[in-house]
Amino acid sequence: YNIGHNMEKYGLSVARNFQCDLTDIIESLKRDDYVIAAVDGGDMLGNKYDEFIEDMIYGHNPNHAVTILNYDKENESITILDPDSTNPEYVYTTTQFLNEWADSKNYLITINTKR
């Protein structure tokens, strides 16, 4: 994935990793890093039946990136910013988010905001 390359051009510290987990997200948010996850955008926002059929025919397709804004342990939810949406924020259950994130082999991009 090419996410983050433009940010590196401007001197920001960008890390890209597969096989991340919820702890990686939580720790990155605690450091005030920007946190971006590759997900299957259709599964998150599209028609669930259509996406199920698509996954069966073509396999899982991590075709979208979202910015993770918050993890709420008490409510077991994750708040994201979706650049393709007119809504400023979406809240997903942690289980649903982890399912859609798994399509990208848990690919996570973190951008260190402290220089």
C-alpha positions as CSV (number, residue, x, y, z in Angstrom):
1,Y,0.0,0.0,0.0
2,N,1.2,3.5,-0.7
3,I,-0.5,5.2,2.2
4,G,1.8,7.8,3.9
5,H,4.3,8.3,1.1
6,N,3.2,11.9,0.5
7,M,3.5,12.6,4.2
8,E,7.1,11.4,4.2
9,K,7.9,13.8,1.5
10,Y,7.1,16.6,4.0
11,G,9.4,15.1,6.6
12,L,6.9,13.4,8.8
13,S,7.8,10.1,10.4
14,V,5.6,7.3,9.0
15,A,5.5,3.7,10.1
16,R,3.7,1.0,8.1
17,N,3.0,-2.4,9.6
18,F,1.0,-5.6,8.9
19,Q,-0.3,-7.9,11.6
20,C,-1.0,-5.2,14.0
21,D,-3.6,-5.5,16.8
22,L,-5.9,-3.4,18.9
23,T,-3.0,-2.7,21.4
24,D,-1.0,-1.1,18.5
25,I,-4.0,1.3,17.8
26,I,-4.4,2.1,21.5
27,E,-0.7,2.8,22.1
28,S,-0.5,5.0,19.0
29,L,-3.5,7.0,20.0
30,K,-2.0,7.5,23.5
31,R,1.1,8.9,21.8
32,D,-1.1,11.3,19.8
33,D,0.0,9.7,16.5
34,Y,-2.2,9.9,13.5
35,V,-3.5,6.3,13.0
36,I,-4.7,5.1,9.6
37,A,-6.0,1.6,8.9
38,A,-6.6,-0.1,5.6
39,V,-10.1,-1.7,5.5
40,D,-12.7,-3.1,3.2
41,G,-14.7,0.1,2.7
42,G,-17.7,-1.6,1.2
43,D,-18.0,-3.9,4.2
44,M,-18.0,-0.9,6.5
45,L,-20.4,1.4,4.6
46,G,-21.9,-0.7,1.8
47,N,-24.7,-3.2,1.4
48,K,-23.8,-6.2,3.6
49,Y,-25.3,-8.8,1.3
50,D,-23.6,-7.4,-1.8
51,E,-20.3,-7.3,0.1
52,F,-20.7,-10.9,1.3
53,I,-21.2,-12.0,-2.3
54,E,-18.3,-9.9,-3.5
55,D,-16.0,-11.4,-0.8
56,M,-17.1,-14.9,-1.8
57,I,-16.4,-14.3,-5.5
58,Y,-13.3,-12.1,-5.4
59,G,-12.0,-12.5,-1.8
60,H,-11.5,-9.8,0.7
61,N,-10.6,-6.5,-0.7
62,P,-8.9,-3.9,1.5
63,N,-9.7,-1.0,-0.8
64,H,-10.1,1.9,1.5
65,A,-8.3,3.8,4.4
66,V,-9.8,5.4,7.4
67,T,-8.3,7.5,10.2
68,I,-8.9,6.2,13.7
69,L,-9.9,9.0,16.0
70,N,-10.7,7.2,19.3
71,Y,-10.9,3.8,21.0
72,D,-13.6,3.6,23.8
73,K,-12.8,0.7,26.0
74,E,-15.9,1.1,28.1
75,N,-18.3,0.9,25.1
76,E,-16.0,-1.3,23.1
77,S,-16.1,1.0,20.1
78,I,-13.8,2.7,17.6
79,T,-14.5,6.1,16.1
80,I,-13.2,6.7,12.6
81,L,-13.0,9.5,10.1
82,D,-13.9,8.3,6.7
83,P,-12.7,10.5,3.8
84,D,-15.3,9.2,1.5
85,S,-18.2,10.1,3.7
86,T,-20.2,13.2,4.3
87,N,-20.4,12.3,8.0
88,P,-17.5,13.6,10.0
89,E,-17.3,10.5,12.2
90,Y,-18.5,7.0,12.4
91,V,-18.6,4.8,15.5
92,Y,-18.2,1.0,15.0
93,T,-18.2,-1.8,17.6
94,T,-14.6,-2.9,18.1
95,T,-15.6,-6.4,16.7
96,Q,-17.0,-4.9,13.5
97,F,-14.0,-2.7,13.0
98,L,-11.5,-5.5,13.6
99,N,-13.4,-7.7,11.1
100,E,-13.1,-5.1,8.3
101,W,-9.5,-4.3,9.2
102,A,-8.6,-8.0,9.0
103,D,-9.1,-7.9,5.3
104,S,-5.9,-5.9,5.0
105,K,-4.0,-8.3,7.2
106,N,-4.3,-5.6,9.9
107,Y,-2.3,-3.1,8.0
108,L,-1.7,0.0,10.1
109,I,-0.1,3.3,9.3
110,T,1.0,5.6,12.1
111,I,2.3,9.1,11.7
112,N,4.3,10.6,14.5
113,T,3.0,14.1,15.2
114,K,5.9,15.1,17.4
115,R,9.0,16.3,15.6
